[in-house]
Amino acid sequence: MTADDMFDRLDDDDFPAYTMGRAADMLGTTQSFLRAIGDARLITPLRSAGGHRRYSRHQLRIAARARELVDHGTPVEAACRIVILEDQLREARRINAEHQQAAAAAAAAPAQPRTAA
């Protein structure tokens, strides 16, 4: 892998660039919190060749949302479930909007005359 390839990967939101210690520092939390949300299957960190957990920016944003809920008194397991449900709702809304746009486009298109076969 060239230096240019590595630099390009740094822009990738899913590239596992952060060690567990660095991720915990960035979030202002503990490594045990990151293990707990991993155990709850909120995020699944990738593993380095040596077996160490590595986190992406996308995973850190998810962990930060869970931490926010925990900081407000929500148990870790419940916080993880809430974050998962929020993500599912966001995806369902996106799909719904796509279907509404397609239906509106179909309604606005002129009707195609049918020909007898």
Summary of the structure (lengths in Angstrom):
residues: 117
radius of gyration: 21.3
end to end distance: 58.6
largest distance: 70.8
contacts: 276
relative contact order: 0.11
helix: 62%
strand: 6%
